[in-house]
Every structure is written in C-alpha cells, then in structure tokens.
Amino acid sequence: MKVIICGAGQVGWQIARHLSGEHNDVTVVDNNPDLVRRATDTLDVQGIAGFASYPDVLDRAGARDADMIIAATHSDEVNMVTCQVAHSVFSIQRKIARLRAKSYLNAIYSDLYRRDHLPIDVVISPEREVAAAAMQRLRAPAAFDTEVFMDGRAQLLGIRVDDDCPVVNTPLRQLTELFSTLRAIVVGIRRDGSLFAPEPGDQLFVGDAAYVFCHADDVNRAMEVFGKKEKRQERVVIVGGGNVGLEVAKALEARAGRTRAKMIEKSRKNAERAAEALERTIVLNGDGLDRGLMIEAGIDKADAMLAVTDDDKTNMLAAVRAKAEGCPFAIALINDPTLLPLLPHLGIDAHINPRSTTVSSILRHIRYGRIRQVYSIGDAEAEVIETEVLSTSPMAGQAIRDIDFPEGVLVGAVSKNGEVLRPSGELRIEAGDTIALFAMAADVREVERLMQVSIDYF
C-alpha cells in the first residue's frame, strides 16, 4: 500500500515507523527539512520537504497513485486543506486528519466532514484520546497502563511488580494452576528496560513491569493477585486547564457517582474558560507547583492527581509534589519517552503518553481487514491487536497449541459468541471468533499473515 504521511513530528514519525516496517511504500512530507532528513535516515521511507497542503508538493510525494493520506501536521487548517486537495485533485481514497481545535471537533457531529465540501474519512483528536486514556487510568489506579478491548469486556493492565507482590519468583505456568478460574494471562514483561513476550517457565521478579490481559469482571481479582488494592477515586485534583485538562474534568463530571474535582491552571484566560465550561469543578488560578495552592486544592485529601499541562517537567514535578503531600495516586502526562524510565524512581504511579494514544488511534483506522483494535505499547515496541478471525485465516479451525505463532506473540483472550475466554492450548479458534494478540513489533507482519488480512487495508 502507498501511504503519504504529512507531518514528520513524533506522531508522524511513529506512524511512518509502523507502516514502513510492514513493507508499505511510505512517503513523509514536512516543511522542516531536518525532520524529513531524520525520517529518511532512520526509516525505510521517502521524504519530501515542503508544505503538505500544496498540490505540487503532494504531486512530488506520489499522490496520483497513493492509497491513503494521513495529515498529522501541527496545524489543523493545513491538515484539513491537505485532505481537501488529496480528494479534489488526486482522488486519494482514504483521508485521515488530526484536529485539535474544539470548534472543528464540535463540527464533527454535523455534516461538515460527511460531504465533499471537506472530505475527511477519519478525524483524530489527541486531546480527546488523552482524556479517554486518563479516565482509563483512574478506573484502574493501581495499574500504570491500561486499555480496553472486546467492547469493554476485556482490559490490558500494566502492573509493576513490587516487593510485596505475592507471585514474585513464581513460574507463569504455575500461576495458571494456582488461579485456575482467573481469566487473565501475562502477555508481556518489561525487565531492565527491555520488553519481551514471556514463556510459561518465566518468572516475575521485583522491578518487572507486567502486561496482563484480563477479563473485565476479573480486573480487581487480578490486581489483588499482584498485591494491588483498588480504591474508588472520589476526590481528584487536575493540574492543567488546557484542552486535555478540560476534557478530563468534563469526563469526571459525567461519570456515575460523586466525583469531586478541583483544577489548578496557571493561565488566567484558560482558567476562566474552564470555569465557564464546567459545572461542578472548582477552578483555581495559579501555579500547579505552588505548595500552598495545592493544599488549598486539597491535595492532601485527594484520592488522585492528574498533571496534564503542556510541559513534561512541570507534570513530573507536580506529581512528585502531590505524592510528597500525601496523595496516594499521581498520573503525569509525558510526551518525551526518554523521561519514562525516571517515573518509578520519582514515585509517580502512572503516565499518559499522548503520542502513543494518538498513534494507537490512527492505527485502528488504517489496519487491514477485520482488525478492530490496536494498542501500541511503549516506544512502539509491541502491539496488542484485536481482530475477527476470517474463514481464510490459517488459525481458523485449529487449537491454539497447533498454531505456528512467532516467539514474540501470545494470545491474550478469545471471544466466542460474546463470551471472553482465557486462552489454553486446547482452545480451538473458529471463523467468527474475536482474538486478542500481544505481538512484538518485529512479529506484527507475521500476525497479519496469520489473520489473513494482508489483502486490503480498507
């Protein structure tokens, strides 16, 4: 497939990395020659320096025979015009745009993007994706990472293995025997900075980060097995009242039950905007690193704190301050992946990576065949892929033990007739089943072959 990616920033680079690694014909366009050079030097892609919305630039990028264009520049207007030019001038079939401005996003619910006036097939909102990720973190506060699969009936949980974890040094196959009714399986382990798919004889050690695929009804029990206790988040402090903070506050207000939220925002303009848009959230204007203001917001009595400003270091320091004042659970929004290894040492419980959430969202819309969900783990090191099994798939009609999975691939769960099942060697995969697979990045291509989904992206 031939894809043009407009914007060679963090998101564009990661999408290019995924697609070029799967042997697609990828061209990256950006008006910053240095970013284009970085992409062409590190990835198997072509690069064009220029404005993505210019027809001549798109023409040089190969738009006349492109199958898809992904507009992920930093400008909403450039992204929209790029999709318009791709449609009107080059008749590109599939057009995806990343949009941030709230006014444009509100128009999604009208017919603006459903007519030829502004033809965009898929609109991605980073702020809404990040807000959704934040709400997922709050639902499982003891997990550092979480994502929903199988229409909410299954979850991926990232769980740190601490000194008090009851299953330390226990072989994974023994966990299956000890907790035979627990519908959960460890699909990935990060140890000393490296992520891998474990074998049945592997053990969990203190300091590991385990990725557990779990039935939604068994999440609390799975957390208890790892020595984690869940507590309802009734008092929440949000540091940062920009687009992300505002979306999170609105989601908290809409959540069932009484959640009392307070927001700290440094910009008076943003604070006033948030106060007008929110109904029950108390908005304080000031520096989120100010101890006195944090105490006024009730950080010492809060169940959780989310630091979601546009500055990584401010978010990290605010989370550290919150923990120092007695807040039991702190989440920091981190854009720079090189900062992530520092978080456990700082006592920060969980993080949200906007790049990862946006990349995962885009991947969901560009994968082949019957793929229903894709979640990117870490710095694009692995993916969890949910797909419907086709009758033409090599997996159809076979027991799991007989399927020739690569070493870096594990089955997380299988859904049959709406029932989510824990995988076992004798479980037979049938056409029409839904299967969730953990796959290391190098094995994604082989997973797609097993799914028999390499015929068509659309």
N, C-alpha and C positions, 0 to 999 in steps of 0.2 A: 504494500500500500504506500502511496505517495502522500506525505503529510508536510504541510508548511506550518511552522511554529513561529508566531510573531511575538517577539519579546524574549530576550536571552537572559533574563534575570533568574532568580532562584527557581521559580515555578517553571518557566520555560525551559531552563536547563535540565531540570529533573524529568520533565515530560520527554524531552529530546533523548535523555539518557535511557529512559524506559523503552521508547519506541525504536531507537537505533539499535539497542541491544537485542531487539527481537527481529532484526534484519529488515526493517522497513526503510524506505527511501525518505529520509528526513532532511528538510532544509530549514535553517534557523535564520530569521530576519530580525535585525535590531539596528537602530540608528547609532548605537555605540560600537565602533569598530573593535574596541578592546573586548567587549562581551562576546562579539561574534568570533573573534580570534580564540577566546577561551573555549568556546563550544567546539570549534573545528579542531583545536589542538588536543582536546581531551576526549572527544566523542567521534564516532564514525558518522558525521553529518556534513552537509554542505552549508556554507554561510554566505549571507548577503548583507552588506552594510547599507542601510537606507531606511526611510520611513515606510512602515508596513502598509500604510493606507494609500501609498502612491501606486497607481496601476502599473507604471513601468518597473517599479521595484518588485511587485508581485509577479510580473511577467518574467523578470530575470530569475525569480525564485522557482519558476516552473509551474505557475498557477494554471496554465492552459490544460495540463493533464493531471492536476492534483486531485486526490480523492477527499481530502479534508484540510481545513484550516483551523488553527487554534490561535485566537487572538488574546494574548496574555501580557500585553504591554502595561505600563503603569498608568496609561491614560484611557479612561472609559470611552471618550469620544473617538480616539484612534481605533480602539477595538471595534466599536460599532461601525465606523466608516470602513474599516478593513473588511468586515463581514459583508457590508453592502457592496463594495467593489468586487469581492470574491464571488458574490452571487450575480450581480448585474453584468459584469464584464467577462468573468471567466466561468460562470456556471458551476462553481465548486459545489458538490453535493452536500457536504456536511460542514457546518459552521458553528464553532463554539467560541463564546466570548466571556471574558472575566470582567465583571462590572462591580464597582464599589459604591457609587453614589446612590443614596437612598431613593432619590426621585426616580432614577432609572429603574431601580428594583421594584418600586411600587407599581411601575407601569407594566411589570411582568404579568400582573393579574388582569390587565386589559388585553386588547388585541394587538398591542404595539409590535410584539415580536412574532405574531402569528400570520402576518400578511407580508406581501412582497415589499411593503414600504420600508421595512427594516428586518430583513430575513436573518434571524439568528435562531438556530435549532436548539441550542442549549446555553443557558445563562448560568454562570458560576459566580456566586457571591462569597468571597473569602470571609467577610465578617460574619455572615450567617453560618457558614461552615464551622468557623472557630467557636461561635456561640453555642452551636449544637454540640461540639466536642467538649466545651466547658460543662454543659449540663450533663453529659455522659460521665465526666469525671466526678461530678457531685453525686451522681446516683451510686457510684462505687468508690467512695472516698479512700478506701484502703488500697486501691489499685493505682499504679502510676500511669496506666494507659488502658483504654477501653474502647471498644467499637461494637456496634450492634449488627447482627446478621440474621438471616432467615426470618425476615419480617418481625424482628423483635423477639423471636423465640430462642435466640442463642446470642452469646456475647463472647468477645475476645477480651481477656483480662491480662494486664501486665502486673505481675506481683513480685515484689522484692523479697528475697529470702533472708530473713533476719536471724539473729542468734536464738530467738525463742520459737522459731518455726518447728513444729512437731515432726515434720517429714524430712528434716535435713539428713543427708547421707543415706537416704532410702532409695533403692533402685526403683525406677519408674514402673517396671512391670509389677513390683510388689505393691505399689500404690493402687493399681487396678484391683489387686486381690484384696487389699485391706478395705477399700471403699468400693465394693462391687456394685452398689446401687447409685453411686455418684456419677452423673452424666457429665464428666469433664475429662480432658486429656491435655497434658503438657505437650505443646506442638513446637515450642522454640525456647532456647535458653541463651541468654547473653552472659558470657563469663570473661572477665578481664578485657572487656571491650569488644569481644568477638561474638557474633550471633551464629547459632547453628541449630539444626534440627536434631533432637536427641534420639538415641536408640533406646530400646527397652531396658538395657542394662545400665544406662547412665544414671548418675545420682545428682541430686541437688545439693549445692554447697552454700554456706553462708556467703552473702555478697552477690549471689547469682540474681539475675532478673528473669523470671519465668513467664512465658506467654502461655496462658491456659485458655483453651476453647471450651465453653461451658454452656449447658442448657440454662436458659434464663431463670427457671424456677430453682436451680441449684447454685446460683451465684453466692448467696450468703453462706451456704454449707461449704462451698469450695474455698471461700475466703477463710472460714474457720479452720479448715484442714491445714491451711498455710499459717495459722496463728494470727489471722487478722480479724478484727471486730468492726462491724459496720454500725454507724450511728447516723440517725437522720439529721440532715443539715437544716436546722430551723433558723439560725442566725448567720447571715452571710455578709461579709464586707467586700466590696468591689473597689479596687484601686484602679482608676482609669475610667473616664466617662466618655470616651470616644465612641466610634461606631460599634466596636466589639463590646465594650462595657455596657452600652445602651441595649444592645441585643440580649446580652446575658440578663440584665435587670428585668427586661420585659418578659423573658422566658421564666424567670423566678416568680414574677408576679402572676403569670398564667399557670404556674404549677399548682397541682392539687395540694391542699393543706396550707397551713400558715407558715410562710417563709418570710422572715423579717430581714430586709436587705438595707444596707447603707452604702452609699457610694462616695468616694473621695476623688475629686477631679481638680487638677491644677489650673486649667484654663477657665476663667470666669464665663467666657462665651459658651464653652461646651457644658459647663455646669448648669447654666441657665437653660440651655437647650434640653439637657437631660431632665431637669426638674419639671419642665413643661410637658415632656413626653411621658413621664412616669406618674403613676397614681399613688402607690404606697411606699415607694422607695425614698428614703431621706438622702438628699444630695448635699454634701459638704464641699465647699470651695477651698482648696488648699493643696499643699504638697503631701503626697501619699507617703513620703518618707519621714514626715514630721511626727515624732512620737506622741506629742500632745494631741494632735488631730486624730491619730489612730486610736488613742484612748477615748477621745470624745466619740468616735465611731463605734466604740465598744469592742475593740479587737480582743481584749482580754476575756470577753464573754462569748465571742463568736465561735461558731462550730466550724467555719471555713472562711478562707480569704482567697480571692482571686485577684492577681495582679495582671492587668491586661492593658497597660499603656503601650505606646508605640516604641518604647525603649527597653531593650532586653535587660540592661544592667539595673535600671530602675525597678523592673519587675522582680529581679532576683533579690535586690536589697530590700524591697518592700516585703517579699515573702520571708526573708530572714528576720526582719523586724517583727513581723506578725508572729513568727514562731517564738521569738525571744519574749514576746509579751504574753505568751500562753495560748495562742491559737493552735488547736491541735492539727489542723489540716490546711496547707498552703499550696496553691496552684500558681505557677508562673507561666506567662506566655513568652516563649523563646523562639526567635526567628533564626538565630545563629546556631547550627547544630554542633559547632565545636564547643559551645558552652554547656551542652547537656551532661557530659561526664562530671561537671562540677556540682550538679544539683544534689546528689546524695550526700556529698561531703558538707554541703551547706544546710542539710536538714530539710530541703524543700521536697515535699511529698510527691508532687506530680507536675507535669508540664504539658503545655499545648504547643504544638509546632504548626503554625499557620501554613507553612509550605507543605508539610505532609498531608494536612487535611484537604488543602486545595488540590494537590496532586492526586490524592485518592479520589476526590470528587470528579475530576476530569477523566481519570482512568475508567471510572464506572461508565462513562458515556462514550468511550472510544474502543472498548474491548470488543472482541469478536462474539458472534453467535448469541448464546443464551446466558452469557455471564451477567449476573445480577448485582454483584457487589465486589469491589476490590478495595483492599486497605493496605496502604504502604507502611511498612514498619521501619523505624529508624531512618537512616540516611539512604533510603531506597535499597536497603539490604535484603529485604524479603517482602513478600506479599501474602495476604490471605485472600483467596479467591473463592467466591461462591457462584456456582453455576448449576444450571439444569443439565442433567445427563441426557444426551441425544441418543437415539437408537443406533446411530452410526459410530458412536464413541467406542473405542477399544475397551472401555471399562464396563459397558453395558452387558449384563448377564454374568459378570464374574464376581467371585468372592474377593474381598479386599486383599487377602493374602496372595491371591494369584495375579494381581495387577502389578505390572512392572513399573513401580514408581521409582524415580531417581532418589538417591540417598538424601537429598535436601528437601524432600516432600513428605508431609504427613497429613493424614485425613483428620480433620477436626471434628466433624459431625456429618451425619447423613439424615436428610429429612425424607420420610416416606409417608405419603398420604397425610401430610400435615404434622406428623409426629417426628420430633427431633431425637435421633438415636446416637448413643455413643458408639464409635467405630470399634469393631472387633474383626479378627481375621476371617471368621466365617460369615460375616455380614455380606450379603450379596447386593451388588449395585445394579439397579434396573433402570431402563429408559424411563424418564419422567421424574426420577428421584432428583433431589437437590443435594449437592455435596459441597462442603467447605474444605479447602485445601490450604495448608501452610506450605509455601514454596520459597526457597532461597532464590535470589534474583537470577542466578545462573541457570536455574531449572524451570523458570516460568515458560520458556518456549516449549519445553517438553510437556509441561502440564497442558498447554493449549493443544498440543497434538493429541494427548490422551482424551481431551474434551471434544476432539474433532471439531474445533471451532476456528480453524485457520482458513476457512473458505471465504468468509465475508465479515467485514467489520460492522456492517450495518444490518 
